[in-house]
Amino acid sequence: MAGRQLSALDVAFLCLESDTTPMHMGAVVTFRPHGQVHARKLTALLAERAARIPKLRQRPRTVLFPPGAASWAEDPDFVASEHISHHHLSSLYEPDPLSAYASRWMGRPLDTGKPLWDLRLVTGLPDGEFALLLKLHHALTDGAGAYAVAAGLLDELPRPARRAHSGAGPPAPRSPVDAVKEALGATLAQAGIASSVVRATRSPVSPISAPPSTERRLGLVRLDVGDIRRIRRSHGGTANDVVLAVLAGALREWMINRGQRADDRALRALIPVSMRGRSAEQLGGNKLSGYLCDLPVGLDDPVARLRAVQREMSRNKAAGPARGAGAFPLLADRMPPMLHRLGSKVAGLAAPLLFDLVVTTVPVPPNRLTLDGTRLEGVYPFVPLAPRQAIGIAVATYRDSVHIGLQANGAAVSDVGSLRDGVLKSAARLLDTA
């Protein structure tokens, strides 16, 4: 694994990094112990496990060829414990002390000259709970791959029984004609994506744009999986459609509370789509495409919002994740790395031309997860904010709950609590129609 080259998309995420646009993903993971928390023991255990994960021991370094490229290299000075620290909350007088502390921590960029991660153990939470705060740079992996990395820090799950080998041999070698056809198809696909991106651009003035800021505010929201299922049974669609409709209602109320016009408007969300295989690719870098979905914040009726989301997502799925303007990550991954070195900052500033916010889903398995025997209670993921964007939303379903992580630009959003409350109210309104 040492020496593996970063993909062009990995390089792009690295080049987007700045003090006001830190490009790390994050997670707040909560645990409920049965007894006293031994912080020193836990941090030592986490350091021991982190040292065994190859990706966490590596840092990016530039290479001579191809120009602008980079590869992963073992950090000769790597010490896992230097990436892991403990913080005890000394005051619980804030309305949400964990979110307040995590907000300050999340806003600090990672040191790109070192392995691109950071882990914080937080104790002193109500009812004896503790939390892990994790940062992983987007150059290291995408959301789908992040769990494969983070899982190595948790207690090992029972290994599933291996399937019998199918007996299928290696694929037949491609003929020159097949190779030419494949190259031609890839070129045409790239041209189609580029054309769709151009057609999808809009006015650069987003209704929820934000100035550059180093400050971040986080919100943690939990919904009941049973409520989502009841809504699905009544109105159809997928669980993801229901969550998107709930978020559209929350964004509508949040905009109105900010004195902004919501009627007859839509907020366009970039919804990342994983292009990963199942097995060997789980620990690779970014393998992403995406959909663009107009969230109908202009509709006051919660059922009408859900129907609109269903239509949008059905249209996206019919086209597939490798076509349309939302597939621009695929296009970025096929560009020479040097172009990203030269133009990523400018391209990042153009993000509002295509979308207003990112809404991503992070897969978490339904198995009961533990750390040193202590059960995991909640996992709230966070997506980095694109330049000039005020809000980013990440969703993870674990066991009987849907966990939603809200990350806001602190200069544009003074209190993320309004949006957090809006999610709960929007879900309740939609549930009342079931």
C-alpha positions in Angstrom: 0.0 0.0 0.0 3.0 2.3 0.5 3.6 4.4 -2.5 0.0 4.2 -3.9 -0.7 7.2 -6.0 -3.4 9.6 -5.1 -6.2 9.8 -7.8 -6.8 13.1 -9.5 -9.9 13.6 -7.4 -7.8 13.0 -4.2 -5.4 15.6 -5.4 -8.2 18.0 -6.0 -9.4 17.7 -2.4 -5.9 18.3 -1.2 -5.6 21.4 -3.4 -8.9 22.8 -2.1 -7.5 22.9 1.5 -7.3 26.4 3.1 -7.7 27.9 6.5 -11.3 28.9 5.7 -12.1 25.7 3.7 -10.7 22.7 5.6 -11.4 19.7 3.6 -11.7 17.1 6.3 -14.8 14.9 7.0 -15.7 14.4 10.6 -17.8 12.4 13.0 -19.0 12.7 16.6 -19.5 9.1 17.9 -21.1 8.7 21.3 -20.8 5.8 23.8 -22.7 4.8 26.9 -20.4 3.0 29.4 -21.7 0.9 32.3 -19.1 2.2 34.7 -16.3 4.7 35.0 -14.5 5.8 31.9 -10.7 5.3 32.0 -9.5 7.9 29.6 -5.8 6.9 29.7 -6.6 3.2 28.9 -8.9 4.2 26.0 -6.5 6.6 24.4 -3.7 3.9 24.7 -6.1 1.3 23.1 -7.0 3.7 20.3 -3.3 4.5 19.6 -2.5 0.8 19.4 -5.2 0.2 16.9 -4.5 3.3 14.8 -0.9 2.2 14.5 -2.1 -1.0 12.7 -4.1 0.9 10.1 -1.8 1.6 7.1 -3.7 4.6 5.8 -3.4 6.3 9.2 0.4 6.0 9.1 0.8 7.6 5.7 1.1 11.2 4.5 0.9 12.7 1.0 4.1 13.7 -0.9 4.5 15.2 -4.3 6.1 13.1 -7.1 7.9 14.2 -10.3 5.7 12.3 -12.7 3.0 12.8 -13.7 3.4 16.5 -13.1 1.3 17.7 -10.1 0.6 14.1 -8.9 1.2 12.9 -5.3 1.6 9.5 -3.6 1.1 8.1 -0.2 4.3 7.4 1.8 4.9 6.1 5.3 5.6 8.9 7.7 9.0 8.1 9.2 8.2 10.1 12.3 4.7 8.7 12.8 3.6 8.2 16.4 -0.1 7.3 16.7 -0.5 8.9 20.1 0.4 12.3 18.7 -2.9 12.2 16.7 -5.0 11.2 19.7 -5.8 13.4 22.7 -8.3 13.6 25.6 -10.5 16.5 26.7 -12.7 16.6 29.7 -15.7 19.0 29.5 -15.3 21.2 32.6 -18.6 23.0 32.1 -22.1 21.7 31.2 -23.8 25.0 31.4 -23.9 25.5 27.6 -27.2 24.2 25.9 -25.2 21.5 24.1 -21.6 21.3 25.4 -20.5 18.5 23.2 -21.6 20.3 20.0 -20.0 23.5 21.2 -16.7 21.9 21.9 -16.8 19.8 18.6 -17.6 23.0 16.6 -14.4 24.6 17.8 -12.4 21.5 17.2 -13.9 20.9 13.7 -12.9 24.3 12.4 -9.2 23.6 12.8 -7.5 22.4 9.6 -5.3 19.3 9.6 -1.6 19.5 9.0 -1.2 18.3 5.5 2.5 17.6 6.1 1.5 14.7 8.4 -0.9 11.8 8.3 -4.3 13.4 7.6 -6.3 12.5 10.7 -7.0 13.5 14.2 -8.9 11.8 17.1 -10.2 13.4 20.3 -11.7 11.5 23.3 -14.2 13.7 25.1 -15.4 12.8 28.6 -17.5 14.6 31.2 -20.8 14.3 29.2 -24.1 13.9 31.0 -25.0 10.5 32.3 -21.4 9.4 32.2 -21.3 9.1 28.4 -18.2 9.8 26.4 -17.5 10.6 22.7 -14.9 10.2 20.0 -14.4 13.1 17.6 -12.7 12.0 14.4 -11.3 14.0 11.5 -10.3 12.3 8.2 -9.1 14.4 5.2 -11.2 14.0 2.1 -8.0 13.3 0.2 -7.6 10.2 2.3 -11.0 8.6 1.5 -14.6 9.4 0.8 -17.6 8.9 3.1 -18.1 5.3 2.1 -14.5 4.4 2.7 -14.3 6.4 6.0 -16.1 3.7 7.9 -13.7 1.0 6.6 -10.9 3.1 8.1 -12.6 4.0 11.4 -13.9 0.5 12.0 -10.3 -0.5 12.7 -10.5 1.7 15.9 -13.5 -0.2 17.2 -13.8 -3.7 18.6 -13.5 -6.3 15.9 -16.8 -7.7 14.5 -17.3 -11.4 13.9 -16.1 -12.3 10.5 -18.8 -13.5 8.1 -18.4 -17.0 6.6 -16.5 -16.9 3.3 -18.5 -17.8 0.2 -17.3 -20.7 -1.9 -15.2 -19.7 -4.9 -17.3 -19.5 -8.0 -14.6 -21.1 -10.1 -14.7 -18.3 -12.7 -11.3 -17.7 -14.3 -9.6 -14.4 -14.9 -11.3 -12.1 -17.5 -10.4 -12.6 -21.1 -7.8 -10.2 -22.4 -9.1 -7.2 -24.3 -8.5 -7.0 -28.0 -7.1 -3.7 -29.5 -10.6 -3.0 -30.9 -12.2 -3.4 -27.4 -9.6 -1.0 -26.0 -10.3 1.6 -28.6 -14.0 1.3 -28.0 -13.5 1.7 -24.3 -11.4 4.8 -24.7 -13.8 6.3 -27.1 -16.7 5.6 -24.8 -14.9 7.2 -21.9 -14.1 10.3 -24.0 -17.8 10.6 -25.0 -18.9 10.2 -21.4 -16.6 12.9 -20.2 -17.9 15.2 -23.0 -21.4 14.5 -21.9 -20.7 15.2 -18.3 -19.0 18.5 -19.2 -21.8 19.5 -21.4 -24.3 18.8 -18.6 -22.3 20.8 -16.1 -22.3 23.8 -18.4 -26.1 23.6 -18.9 -26.7 23.2 -15.2 -24.8 26.4 -14.1 -27.0 29.1 -12.5 -26.6 32.5 -11.0 -23.7 32.6 -8.6 -25.8 34.3 -6.0 -27.0 31.5 -3.7 -29.8 32.3 -1.2 -27.7 30.6 1.5 -24.2 31.8 0.5 -21.6 32.5 3.1 -18.4 34.6 3.4 -15.0 32.9 4.1 -14.7 31.9 7.8 -12.6 29.7 10.0 -15.5 29.3 12.4 -17.8 26.3 12.3 -21.0 25.4 14.2 -22.2 21.8 14.5 -25.7 20.5 15.2 -26.6 16.9 16.1 -30.1 15.6 15.3 -31.5 12.1 15.9 -34.7 10.8 14.1 -36.4 7.5 14.8 -36.1 4.9 12.0 -39.6 3.6 12.9 -41.0 7.1 12.0 -39.2 7.1 8.7 -40.7 3.6 7.9 -44.2 4.8 8.8 -43.9 7.7 6.4 -42.6 5.4 3.6 -45.5 3.0 4.1 -47.9 5.8 3.7 -46.3 7.8 0.9 -43.9 5.4 -0.9 -40.4 6.3 -2.1 -37.2 5.4 -0.3 -36.0 6.2 3.2 -33.5 8.6 1.6 -36.4 10.4 -0.2 -38.1 10.8 3.2 -35.0 12.2 4.8 -34.4 14.6 1.9 -38.0 15.8 2.2 -37.6 16.3 6.0 -34.4 18.3 5.3 -36.2 20.4 2.7 -38.9 21.3 5.2 -36.2 22.2 7.8 -34.3 24.4 5.4 -37.6 26.2 4.4 -38.4 27.0 8.1 -34.7 28.0 8.7 -34.7 30.4 5.7 -38.0 32.0 6.8 -36.6 32.4 10.4 -33.6 34.2 8.9 -36.0 36.7 7.1 -35.4 35.1 3.7 -38.0 34.3 1.0 -38.6 30.6 0.7 -41.7 30.4 -1.5 -41.3 29.6 -5.2 -37.7 28.6 -4.5 -35.5 25.4 -4.5 -32.2 24.8 -3.0 -30.0 22.6 -5.1 -28.3 19.8 -3.2 -25.3 17.8 -4.4 -25.8 14.3 -3.3 -22.6 12.3 -3.5 -22.9 8.7 -4.9 -20.3 6.1 -4.1 -18.9 4.2 -7.0 -17.1 1.7 -4.9 -17.0 -2.1 -5.4 -17.6 -4.4 -2.5 -14.3 -5.8 -1.0 -10.9 -4.8 -2.3 -12.0 -1.2 -3.1 -13.3 -0.4 0.4 -10.0 1.0 1.6 -9.2 3.0 -1.5 -9.3 6.8 -2.0 -12.2 8.7 -3.4 -14.5 6.9 -5.8 -17.4 9.3 -6.2 -20.0 10.6 -8.5 -23.1 12.5 -7.6 -26.7 13.7 -8.3 -28.0 17.2 -8.3 -31.4 17.3 -6.5 -33.6 20.5 -6.2 -34.9 20.5 -2.6 -38.4 22.0 -2.8 -38.2 24.6 0.0 -40.8 26.6 -1.8 -43.6 24.1 -0.9 -45.3 24.4 2.4 -47.2 21.1 2.2 -44.9 18.3 3.6 -46.4 15.6 1.4 -46.0 17.8 -1.7 -42.4 18.2 -0.8 -41.9 14.5 -0.5 -43.6 13.9 -3.9 -41.3 16.5 -5.5 -38.2 14.8 -4.0 -39.4 11.4 -5.2 -39.7 12.7 -8.7 -36.3 14.4 -8.6 -34.5 11.3 -7.3 -36.3 9.0 -9.7 -35.1 11.1 -12.6 -31.6 11.0 -11.2 -31.6 7.3 -10.8 -33.0 6.7 -14.2 -30.1 8.6 -15.7 -27.6 6.8 -13.5 -24.7 8.1 -11.4 -22.3 8.3 -14.4 -24.2 10.9 -16.3 -25.5 14.4 -15.8 -24.0 17.5 -14.1 -23.9 15.8 -10.7 -21.3 13.4 -12.1 -18.6 16.1 -12.2 -16.5 14.2 -9.6 -16.0 11.6 -12.3 -14.9 14.3 -14.7 -12.5 15.7 -12.1 -11.0 12.3 -11.5 -10.0 12.0 -15.2 -8.2 15.3 -15.4 -4.4 15.7 -15.1 -3.4 16.3 -11.5 -1.5 19.5 -12.6 -4.8 21.1 -13.6 -6.1 20.6 -10.1 -2.9 22.1 -8.7 -3.4 25.2 -10.9 -7.1 25.6 -10.8 -8.8 23.9 -7.9 -9.1 27.1 -5.8 -10.9 28.8 -8.7 -13.1 25.8 -9.4 -14.0 25.6 -5.7 -15.2 29.2 -5.7 -17.5 28.2 -8.6 -19.3 25.6 -6.5 -22.4 27.9 -6.0 -22.9 27.9 -9.8 -23.9 24.2 -9.5 -25.2 23.6 -6.0 -26.2 25.3 -2.7 -25.2 22.6 -0.2 -24.0 19.1 0.1 -26.3 16.3 1.5 -24.4 13.0 1.9 -25.2 9.6 3.4 -22.5 7.7 5.2 -23.0 3.9 5.3 -22.8 2.3 8.8 -23.5 -1.4 9.2 -26.4 -2.5 11.5 -24.1 -4.6 13.7 -23.9 -3.7 17.4 -20.6 -1.7 17.5 -18.5 -1.3 20.6 -15.2 0.2 21.9 -13.5 -1.7 24.6 -16.8 -3.4 25.2 -18.7 -0.2 25.6 -21.6 0.1 23.2 -21.8 2.7 20.5 -24.9 4.9 20.9 -24.8 7.4 18.1 -22.7 8.3 15.0 -23.1 11.8 13.6 -21.1 12.4 10.4 -20.0 15.8 9.0 -19.2 16.8 5.4 -16.7 19.6 4.7 -18.2 22.9 3.5 -17.6 23.9 -0.1 -16.3 27.5 -0.5 -19.0 30.2 0.0 -21.5 27.7 1.3 -23.3 28.1 4.6 -24.5 24.6 5.3 -23.4 21.0 4.8 -25.5 18.0 5.9 -24.4 14.3 6.5 -26.7 11.4 7.4 -25.9 8.0 8.9 -28.5 5.3 9.9 -27.4 3.1 12.8 -29.6 0.6 14.5 -32.9 2.3 15.3 -31.9 5.9 14.6 -31.1 8.2 11.8 -28.3 10.5 12.9 -27.9 13.8 11.1 -24.8 16.0 11.4 -25.2 19.7 10.5 -22.1 21.8 9.8 -22.5 25.5 9.4 -20.2 28.4 8.4 -20.0 30.4 11.7 -19.9 33.7 9.9 -23.2 33.0 8.1 -25.0 31.0 10.8 -24.9 32.4 14.3 -27.0 29.6 15.8 -27.4 26.2 14.1 -30.1 25.3 16.8 -32.8 26.8 14.6 -32.0 24.4 11.8 -31.7 21.5 14.2 -35.1 22.3 15.6 -36.4 22.7 12.1 -35.4 19.1 11.3 -37.4 17.8 14.2 -40.4 19.9 13.4 -40.3 19.0 9.7 -40.1 15.2 10.6 -43.1 15.6 13.0 -45.2 17.4 10.3 -44.5 14.6 7.8 -45.2 11.9 10.3 -48.6 13.5 11.1 -49.6 12.8 7.5 -48.8 9.1 7.8 
